Amino acid sequence: MEEEDFKTRLKSAKNKAKSKYSENKEPSTSGMGQAFKMSTELVAAVAVGTIIGFILDNWFGTKPWLILIFFFVGVVAGIMNVIKSAKKMQK
C-alpha cells in the first residue's frame, strides 16, 4: 500500500517537473538586456569597420577614403546584425 502511494507521489512530482521545464524553454532575458545587446552589436560593427579602414589607409596611404568606405561597411553590417537579432527575438 505504501509502495503504491510512493509511486503515485513520484509520478506526480515527475509530471510537475516536466511541466515546469517545458514552460521555461525560452531563455528569459529582459528587454533592457536585449536592447543593450543589439546596440552593442551595432557599435562594435561600426568600430571594427572604422579601425580596419584606418589601418588600411595608413598602409596604402589613401588617408580618408578607406576609413569612410569601411565605416559605411561597418554601419551596414551592424544594421544587418540588428535586423537578424530582431527577427530571432520575434520567433
C-alpha positions, 0 to 999 in steps of 0.5 A, spaced: 500 500 500 505 504 501 509 502 495 503 504 491 502 511 494 510 512 493 509 511 486 503 515 485 507 521 489 513 520 484 509 520 478 506 526 480 512 530 482 515 527 475 509 530 471 510 537 475 517 537 473 516 536 466 511 541 466 515 546 469 521 545 464 517 545 458 514 552 460 521 555 461 524 553 454 525 560 452 531 563 455 528 569 459 532 575 458 529 582 459 528 587 454 533 592 457 538 586 456 536 585 449 536 592 447 543 593 450 545 587 446 543 589 439 546 596 440 552 593 442 552 589 436 551 595 432 557 599 435 562 594 435 560 593 427 561 600 426 568 600 430 571 594 427 569 597 420 572 604 422 579 601 425 580 596 419 579 602 414 584 606 418 589 601 418 588 600 411 589 607 409 595 608 413 598 602 409 596 604 402 596 611 404 589 613 401 588 617 408 580 618 408 577 614 403 578 607 406 576 609 413 569 612 410 568 606 405 569 601 411 565 605 416 559 605 411 561 597 411 561 597 418 554 601 419 551 596 414 553 590 417 551 592 424 544 594 421 544 587 418 546 584 425 540 588 428 535 586 423 537 578 424 537 579 432 530 582 431 527 577 427 530 571 432 527 575 438 520 575 434 520 567 433 
